[in-house]
Amino acid sequence: MPFAYCHLKLKIDRCESLKEKRSILTALLTRLKKYNLSVIEKANQDNHHLIELEMSMVRPSIVLLDKDLESVSDMIERAFPNLNLFAFEKEIYI
């Protein structure tokens, strides 16, 4: 089964505190978990302007894996207009 390992970097516009970042991050993680994937916050936990996530996803085919990764990217841009997804690095293994 193919799987993907992804590294996401997001910039938060108009965020004034870590508390505000946590509320945005909680909503984002809740939405991401609906895609049946594993996700963690990797770095920049004390920076209220940046979010760095690592995620992995397993699917039965590469076509479905690519489609779901594209859906994740689209969902972030559509549902979270205050987040700027400036890096979406993915590695797909067969």
Residue, then its C-alpha position, 0 to 999 in steps of 0.5 A: m500500500p502506498f503511503a505519503y509523508c508530508h511536511l506543511k508550513l503555514k503562516i498565520d495572518r493577524c495572530e496576536s498570541l499563542k492562545e489564539k494560535r492554539s485555537i486555530l491549530t485545534a480547529l485545523l487538526t480536528r478538520l485534518k483528522k477527518y481525512n483519516l491521517s496522522v498529524i502532529e505539530k513538529a516545530n515552532q510551538d512557541n511562535h504564534h505566527l508559524i505552524e509546522l505540521e508533519m502528517s502521514m497518510v495511507r491509501p490503497s492506490i497512488v491515485l487515491l493518495d494524490k487525490d486526498l493530498e490535494s483535498v487536504s491542501d484545498m481544504i486548508e486554503r478554503a476553510f482557513p483564509n487566515l492561514n497561508l500554506f507556503a510549503f507543502e512537501k510530500e514524499i510518496y512511498i510505494 
